[in-house]
Amino acid sequence: MSSSPITANRPRTLILPDLVSYCSFDLAINEGCEVCSADSIEWIASFGDLSEKQRASMASIKLGTLAAMSWPSCDIHGLRIGADFMNYVFWLDDYTDGLQHTEALRVREVVVDILRQPEAHCEQGRSGSALEKLTYDIWMRMLPQCGEGTKTRFIEANHLFLQAVYGQSVLCIGGELSLLDGYIMLRRDDGGAKPMFVLIEYALGWELPSELVDDPVIKRLEDEANDMIVWSNDIFSFKKEQARGDRNNLITIVMEEKGLSMQEAFDFVGDMWKARFHDFKEDRKKLPSWGEVVNRQVEGYVQGLADWVVGNIHWSFASKRYFESERDFLGAHVASS
């Protein structure tokens, strides 16, 4: 079998951007990490019908650790919801990987319909498919503490996420690459960060006022944090995705659109990431004032975005999602800042 141009031109050694050193946000971890991690694995294994092998694989990803780094200051309930939803999203990612168009569309319809009309899915939530049981269970645990604004934003964020996942399945099946700008827009939805951002306010126990949700500075900060999260994921997941023939990765897009070598593409994307980090820090200084109480909420929310950025980077090296063993570090080094 002949190699693809990308595989054939792969250098023996790759230097990855040193995002760990460059990201100067403080890293913190929720003290409920260990308990929530264990309980969340029990939940996803039971409701998701996982085999022992699948359960061990899910546990090795350490999503409870990611949740504890992403929501370091919330209570145990908020952390558990966050950990469960992360496990659910990763389970869903594996579940939808490689689905045909109609199958992917059906998944989106099932999930969104349960979120919009949970009362109509009581029976399926108890005895239906794994998809139905997982979606119904976590949503019913969220609803009692979910304000109307948070509820609406969570449903819409999940709708956009699943719509984008369906769009990406079309790209994978067709073997086509989107343009760089289009890919960046797609990743803001299909990366799964938007629902996680809604969970920041949920986990902290309050609801963002409507005037904050549409504020242009808040919107920019969300996009910047989103980009940093999904771009770092693309950097770290490139080897795995390349091995399975998945060309929907920012490194691949940059190589083909800009005519760069693999190493040049990693350097280019690293510079893109650093520019977004700078933009985030500058926009954080530009936040308007809404009064003492609301300002505290805004700062808590924006800090939550920063926690997600730094937590995601550190989790990537602690988890086995991208680097399953020491062998996966061979041929790749992290550049010093």
KOLTI-386989 format. One record per residue (C-alpha): residue in one letter; x, y, z. Coordinates in nm, 2 decimals, padded with zeros to 4 digits. Example, Ala and Ser with C-alpha at 12.3 -4.5 7.8 and 13.67 -1.06 7.14 Angstrom:
residues 2
+------+--------+--------+--------+
: resn :      u :      v :      w :
+------+--------+--------+--------+
:    a :  01.23 : -00.45 :  00.78 :
:    s :  01.37 : -00.11 :  00.71 :
+------+--------+--------+--------+
This chain:
residues 337
+------+--------+--------+--------+
: resn :      u :      v :      w :
+------+--------+--------+--------+
:    m :  00.00 :  00.00 :  00.00 :
:    s :  00.14 :  00.34 : -00.09 :
:    s :  00.18 :  00.61 :  00.17 :
:    s : -00.01 :  00.93 :  00.16 :
:    p :  00.20 :  01.24 :  00.09 :
:    i :  00.17 :  01.35 :  00.45 :
:    t :  00.28 :  01.01 :  00.59 :
:    a :  00.56 :  00.98 :  00.33 :
:    n :  00.70 :  01.33 :  00.42 :
:    r :  00.69 :  01.28 :  00.80 :
:    p :  01.02 :  01.37 :  00.96 :
:    r :  01.19 :  01.14 :  01.21 :
:    t :  01.16 :  01.39 :  01.49 :
:    l :  00.89 :  01.65 :  01.55 :
:    i :  00.92 :  01.95 :  01.78 :
:    l :  00.58 :  02.03 :  01.94 :
:    p :  00.50 :  02.38 :  02.07 :
:    d :  00.57 :  02.41 :  02.44 :
:    l :  00.22 :  02.51 :  02.54 :
:    v :  00.27 :  02.40 :  02.90 :
:    s :  00.54 :  02.66 :  02.96 :
:    y :  00.38 :  02.93 :  02.75 :
:    c :  00.04 :  02.91 :  02.92 :
:    s :  00.10 :  03.12 :  03.23 :
:    f : -00.25 :  03.07 :  03.38 :
:    d : -00.24 :  02.91 :  03.73 :
:    l : -00.33 :  02.55 :  03.74 :
:    a : -00.55 :  02.43 :  04.02 :
:    i : -00.73 :  02.10 :  04.09 :
:    n : -01.06 :  02.04 :  04.27 :
:    e : -01.02 :  01.85 :  04.60 :
:    g : -01.31 :  01.62 :  04.50 :
:    c : -01.11 :  01.49 :  04.20 :
:    e : -01.05 :  01.13 :  04.32 :
:    v : -01.40 :  01.06 :  04.45 :
:    c : -01.57 :  01.21 :  04.15 :
:    s : -01.34 :  01.04 :  03.90 :
:    a : -01.42 :  00.70 :  04.04 :
:    d : -01.80 :  00.76 :  04.07 :
:    s : -01.81 :  00.90 :  03.71 :
:    i : -01.64 :  00.60 :  03.56 :
:    e : -01.89 :  00.38 :  03.75 :
:    w : -02.17 :  00.58 :  03.59 :
:    i : -02.05 :  00.58 :  03.23 :
:    a : -01.96 :  00.21 :  03.25 :
:    s : -02.31 :  00.12 :  03.38 :
:    f : -02.53 :  00.34 :  03.17 :
:    g : -02.30 :  00.32 :  02.87 :
:    d : -02.29 : -00.06 :  02.86 :
:    l : -01.91 : -00.07 :  02.86 :
:    s : -01.71 : -00.39 :  02.86 :
:    e : -01.43 : -00.43 :  03.12 :
:    k : -01.18 : -00.34 :  02.84 :
:    q : -01.38 : -00.03 :  02.74 :
:    r : -01.42 :  00.07 :  03.10 :
:    a : -01.04 :  00.05 :  03.16 :
:    s : -00.98 :  00.25 :  02.84 :
:    m : -01.22 :  00.52 :  02.96 :
:    a : -01.06 :  00.53 :  03.30 :
:    s : -00.72 :  00.57 :  03.14 :
:    i : -00.83 :  00.90 :  02.98 :
:    k : -00.87 :  01.05 :  03.33 :
:    l : -01.16 :  01.28 :  03.25 :
:    g : -01.23 :  01.32 :  03.62 :
:    t : -00.89 :  01.48 :  03.64 :
:    l : -00.97 :  01.71 :  03.35 :
:    a : -01.30 :  01.81 :  03.52 :
:    a : -01.12 :  01.88 :  03.84 :
:    m : -00.87 :  02.10 :  03.66 :
:    s : -01.14 :  02.28 :  03.46 :
:    w : -01.38 :  02.34 :  03.75 :
:    p : -01.13 :  02.36 :  04.05 :
:    s : -01.35 :  02.57 :  04.28 :
:    c : -01.70 :  02.43 :  04.24 :
:    d : -01.88 :  02.20 :  04.49 :
:    i : -01.90 :  01.82 :  04.46 :
:    h : -02.23 :  01.82 :  04.27 :
:    g : -02.10 :  02.06 :  04.01 :
:    l : -01.78 :  01.86 :  03.97 :
:    r : -01.97 :  01.54 :  03.93 :
:    i : -02.20 :  01.68 :  03.66 :
:    g : -01.89 :  01.81 :  03.48 :
:    a : -01.71 :  01.48 :  03.50 :
:    d : -02.01 :  01.28 :  03.39 :
:    f : -02.07 :  01.52 :  03.10 :
:    m : -01.71 :  01.49 :  02.99 :
:    n : -01.73 :  01.11 :  03.00 :
:    y : -02.06 :  01.13 :  02.81 :
:    v : -01.91 :  01.35 :  02.54 :
:    f : -01.61 :  01.13 :  02.49 :
:    w : -01.83 :  00.82 :  02.49 :
:    l : -02.05 :  01.00 :  02.23 :
:    d : -01.74 :  01.09 :  02.02 :
:    d : -01.64 :  00.72 :  02.00 :
:    y : -02.00 :  00.62 :  01.94 :
:    t : -02.05 :  00.86 :  01.65 :
:    d : -01.70 :  00.81 :  01.49 :
:    g : -01.74 :  00.68 :  01.14 :
:    l : -02.12 :  00.69 :  01.14 :
:    q : -02.31 :  00.73 :  00.81 :
:    h : -02.49 :  01.06 :  00.75 :
:    t : -02.83 :  00.93 :  00.85 :
:    e : -02.70 :  00.76 :  01.16 :
:    a : -02.52 :  01.07 :  01.28 :
:    l : -02.82 :  01.28 :  01.22 :
:    r : -03.03 :  01.04 :  01.42 :
:    v : -02.80 :  01.07 :  01.72 :
:    r : -02.83 :  01.45 :  01.71 :
:    e : -03.21 :  01.42 :  01.70 :
:    v : -03.23 :  01.18 :  01.99 :
:    v : -03.00 :  01.39 :  02.22 :
:    v : -03.16 :  01.73 :  02.14 :
:    d : -03.51 :  01.60 :  02.17 :
:    i : -03.44 :  01.45 :  02.52 :
:    l : -03.29 :  01.78 :  02.63 :
:    r : -03.59 :  01.98 :  02.50 :
:    q : -03.86 :  01.74 :  02.61 :
:    p : -03.73 :  01.51 :  02.89 :
:    e : -04.08 :  01.45 :  03.01 :
:    a : -04.16 :  01.27 :  02.68 :
:    h : -03.87 :  01.03 :  02.73 :
:    c : -03.92 :  00.89 :  03.07 :
:    e : -03.95 :  00.53 :  02.95 :
:    q : -03.66 :  00.55 :  02.71 :
:    g : -03.45 :  00.72 :  02.98 :
:    r : -03.50 :  00.42 :  03.20 :
:    s : -03.49 :  00.13 :  02.96 :
:    g : -03.39 :  00.26 :  02.62 :
:    s : -03.06 :  00.26 :  02.44 :
:    a : -02.74 :  00.35 :  02.61 :
:    l : -02.75 :  00.69 :  02.43 :
:    e : -03.10 :  00.76 :  02.56 :
:    k : -03.03 :  00.64 :  02.92 :
:    l : -02.71 :  00.85 :  02.95 :
:    t : -02.86 :  01.17 :  02.80 :
:    y : -03.18 :  01.14 :  03.01 :
:    d : -03.00 :  01.06 :  03.34 :
:    i : -02.75 :  01.34 :  03.34 :
:    w : -03.01 :  01.59 :  03.22 :
:    m : -03.26 :  01.50 :  03.49 :
:    r : -02.98 :  01.55 :  03.76 :
:    m : -02.90 :  01.89 :  03.61 :
:    l : -03.25 :  02.03 :  03.57 :
:    p : -03.33 :  02.10 :  03.94 :
:    q : -03.04 :  02.35 :  03.97 :
:    c : -03.06 :  02.48 :  03.61 :
:    g : -03.19 :  02.83 :  03.55 :
:    e : -03.39 :  02.90 :  03.23 :
:    g : -03.11 :  03.09 :  03.07 :
:    t : -02.85 :  02.82 :  03.15 :
:    k : -03.09 :  02.55 :  03.03 :
:    t : -03.15 :  02.73 :  02.70 :
:    r : -02.78 :  02.79 :  02.64 :
:    f : -02.69 :  02.43 :  02.73 :
:    i : -02.95 :  02.29 :  02.48 :
:    e : -02.83 :  02.52 :  02.20 :
:    a : -02.46 :  02.45 :  02.27 :
:    n : -02.53 :  02.08 :  02.24 :
:    h : -02.73 :  02.13 :  01.93 :
:    l : -02.45 :  02.32 :  01.77 :
:    f : -02.20 :  02.06 :  01.89 :
:    l : -02.39 :  01.76 :  01.74 :
:    q : -02.47 :  01.95 :  01.42 :
:    a : -02.10 :  02.02 :  01.37 :
:    v : -02.01 :  01.66 :  01.45 :
:    y : -02.25 :  01.55 :  01.18 :
:    g : -02.09 :  01.80 :  00.94 :
:    q : -01.74 :  01.66 :  01.02 :
:    s : -01.87 :  01.31 :  00.95 :
:    v : -01.96 :  01.44 :  00.60 :
:    l : -01.60 :  01.57 :  00.56 :
:    c : -01.45 :  01.24 :  00.67 :
:    i : -01.67 :  01.03 :  00.44 :
:    g : -01.61 :  01.26 :  00.14 :
:    g : -01.24 :  01.29 :  00.21 :
:    e : -01.25 :  01.67 :  00.16 :
:    l : -01.08 :  01.94 :  00.36 :
:    s : -01.24 :  02.26 :  00.46 :
:    l : -01.05 :  02.59 :  00.42 :
:    l : -00.86 :  02.71 :  00.73 :
:    d : -01.11 :  02.97 :  00.84 :
:    g : -01.40 :  02.73 :  00.78 :
:    y : -01.22 :  02.47 :  00.98 :
:    i : -01.16 :  02.71 :  01.27 :
:    m : -01.53 :  02.79 :  01.28 :
:    l : -01.63 :  02.42 :  01.26 :
:    r : -01.39 :  02.33 :  01.55 :
:    r : -01.55 :  02.60 :  01.77 :
:    d : -01.87 :  02.39 :  01.76 :
:    d : -01.75 :  02.03 :  01.71 :
:    g : -01.48 :  02.05 :  01.97 :
:    g : -01.74 :  02.03 :  02.25 :
:    a : -01.61 :  02.33 :  02.44 :
:    k : -01.93 :  02.54 :  02.42 :
:    p : -02.14 :  02.30 :  02.64 :
:    m : -01.85 :  02.29 :  02.88 :
:    f : -01.85 :  02.67 :  02.90 :
:    v : -02.22 :  02.67 :  02.99 :
:    l : -02.13 :  02.43 :  03.27 :
:    i : -01.90 :  02.69 :  03.42 :
:    e : -02.19 :  02.90 :  03.54 :
:    y : -02.39 :  02.59 :  03.63 :
:    a : -02.10 :  02.45 :  03.84 :
:    l : -02.05 :  02.78 :  04.02 :
:    g : -02.42 :  02.79 :  04.11 :
:    w : -02.54 :  03.10 :  03.93 :
:    e : -02.67 :  03.21 :  03.59 :
:    l : -02.51 :  03.47 :  03.37 :
:    p : -02.73 :  03.77 :  03.32 :
:    s : -02.86 :  03.80 :  02.96 :
:    e : -02.66 :  04.13 :  02.90 :
:    l : -02.34 :  03.94 :  02.97 :
:    v : -02.41 :  03.65 :  02.74 :
:    d : -02.42 :  03.88 :  02.43 :
:    d : -02.14 :  04.12 :  02.53 :
:    p : -01.88 :  04.14 :  02.25 :
:    v : -01.59 :  04.11 :  02.49 :
:    i : -01.73 :  03.80 :  02.65 :
:    k : -01.79 :  03.65 :  02.31 :
:    r : -01.43 :  03.71 :  02.20 :
:    l : -01.30 :  03.56 :  02.52 :
:    e : -01.51 :  03.25 :  02.47 :
:    d : -01.39 :  03.22 :  02.11 :
:    e : -01.03 :  03.27 :  02.21 :
:    a : -01.05 :  03.01 :  02.49 :
:    n : -01.24 :  02.77 :  02.26 :
:    d : -00.97 :  02.81 :  01.99 :
:    m : -00.69 :  02.74 :  02.24 :
:    i : -00.85 :  02.43 :  02.37 :
:    v : -00.93 :  02.27 :  02.03 :
:    w : -00.61 :  02.38 :  01.87 :
:    s : -00.40 :  02.22 :  02.15 :
:    n : -00.61 :  01.91 :  02.11 :
:    d : -00.53 :  01.90 :  01.73 :
:    i : -00.16 :  01.94 :  01.81 :
:    f : -00.16 :  01.65 :  02.06 :
:    s : -00.39 :  01.42 :  01.86 :
:    f : -00.23 :  01.47 :  01.52 :
:    k : -00.03 :  01.14 :  01.54 :
:    k : -00.33 :  00.93 :  01.63 :
:    e : -00.56 :  01.09 :  01.37 :
:    q : -00.30 :  01.06 :  01.10 :
:    a : -00.25 :  00.69 :  01.17 :
:    r : -00.62 :  00.63 :  01.12 :
:    g : -00.64 :  00.84 :  00.81 :
:    d : -00.84 :  01.13 :  00.96 :
:    r : -00.73 :  01.44 :  00.77 :
:    n : -00.96 :  01.68 :  00.97 :
:    n : -00.69 :  01.82 :  01.19 :
:    l : -00.55 :  02.18 :  01.20 :
:    i : -00.20 :  02.06 :  01.13 :
:    t : -00.31 :  01.89 :  00.81 :
:    i : -00.52 :  02.18 :  00.71 :
:    v : -00.23 :  02.42 :  00.75 :
:    m :  00.01 :  02.19 :  00.57 :
:    e : -00.21 :  02.16 :  00.26 :
:    e : -00.35 :  02.52 :  00.25 :
:    k : -00.02 :  02.69 :  00.33 :
:    g :  00.21 :  02.45 :  00.15 :
:    l :  00.42 :  02.39 :  00.47 :
:    s :  00.62 :  02.09 :  00.58 :
:    m :  00.49 :  01.90 :  00.89 :
:    q :  00.74 :  02.07 :  01.12 :
:    e :  00.66 :  02.41 :  00.97 :
:    a :  00.29 :  02.35 :  01.03 :
:    f :  00.34 :  02.26 :  01.39 :
:    d :  00.54 :  02.58 :  01.43 :
:    f :  00.27 :  02.78 :  01.25 :
:    v : -00.01 :  02.64 :  01.46 :
:    g :  00.20 :  02.70 :  01.78 :
:    d :  00.23 :  03.07 :  01.68 :
:    m : -00.15 :  03.08 :  01.61 :
:    w : -00.21 :  02.95 :  01.96 :
:    k :  00.03 :  03.20 :  02.12 :
:    a : -00.15 :  03.48 :  01.94 :
:    r : -00.48 :  03.37 :  02.08 :
:    f : -00.34 :  03.35 :  02.43 :
:    h : -00.22 :  03.71 :  02.40 :
:    d : -00.56 :  03.82 :  02.26 :
:    f : -00.73 :  03.65 :  02.56 :
:    k : -00.52 :  03.83 :  02.81 :
:    e : -00.57 :  04.17 :  02.64 :
:    d : -00.95 :  04.12 :  02.61 :
:    r : -00.97 :  04.02 :  02.97 :
:    k : -00.85 :  04.38 :  03.05 :
:    k : -01.13 :  04.53 :  02.84 :
:    l : -01.43 :  04.38 :  03.02 :
:    p : -01.69 :  04.65 :  03.11 :
:    s : -01.82 :  04.70 :  03.46 :
:    w : -02.17 :  04.59 :  03.55 :
:    g : -02.15 :  04.66 :  03.92 :
:    e : -01.98 :  04.48 :  04.21 :
:    v : -02.20 :  04.16 :  04.22 :
:    v : -02.21 :  04.10 :  03.85 :
:    n : -01.84 :  04.18 :  03.81 :
:    r : -01.76 :  03.90 :  04.05 :
:    q : -01.97 :  03.66 :  03.84 :
:    v : -01.80 :  03.78 :  03.52 :
:    e : -01.46 :  03.73 :  03.68 :
:    g : -01.56 :  03.38 :  03.80 :
:    y : -01.68 :  03.29 :  03.45 :
:    v : -01.37 :  03.43 :  03.27 :
:    q : -01.15 :  03.26 :  03.52 :
:    g : -01.34 :  02.94 :  03.44 :
:    l : -01.25 :  02.99 :  03.07 :
:    a : -00.88 :  03.03 :  03.17 :
:    d : -00.90 :  02.72 :  03.40 :
:    w : -01.03 :  02.52 :  03.10 :
:    v : -00.74 :  02.63 :  02.88 :
:    v : -00.46 :  02.55 :  03.12 :
:    g : -00.63 :  02.24 :  03.26 :
:    n : -00.68 :  02.09 :  02.91 :
:    i : -00.31 :  02.13 :  02.83 :
:    h : -00.19 :  01.96 :  03.15 :
:    w : -00.45 :  01.69 :  03.13 :
:    s : -00.33 :  01.61 :  02.77 :
:    f :  00.00 :  01.48 :  02.91 :
:    a : -00.15 :  01.32 :  03.22 :
:    s : -00.41 :  01.13 :  03.02 :
:    k : -00.37 :  00.84 :  02.78 :
:    r : -00.61 :  01.00 :  02.52 :
:    y : -00.32 :  01.12 :  02.30 :
:    f : -00.01 :  00.95 :  02.44 :
:    e : -00.09 :  00.60 :  02.54 :
:    s :  00.26 :  00.50 :  02.64 :
:    e :  00.62 :  00.63 :  02.65 :
:    r :  00.66 :  00.50 :  02.30 :
:    d :  00.42 :  00.76 :  02.18 :
:    f :  00.66 :  01.03 :  02.28 :
:    l :  00.93 :  00.88 :  02.05 :
:    g :  00.99 :  01.10 :  01.75 :
:    a :  00.83 :  01.40 :  01.92 :
:    h :  00.99 :  01.66 :  02.15 :
:    v :  00.85 :  01.96 :  02.32 :
:    a :  01.03 :  02.28 :  02.23 :
:    s :  01.15 :  02.51 :  02.50 :
:    s :  00.99 :  02.85 :  02.52 :
+------+--------+--------+--------+
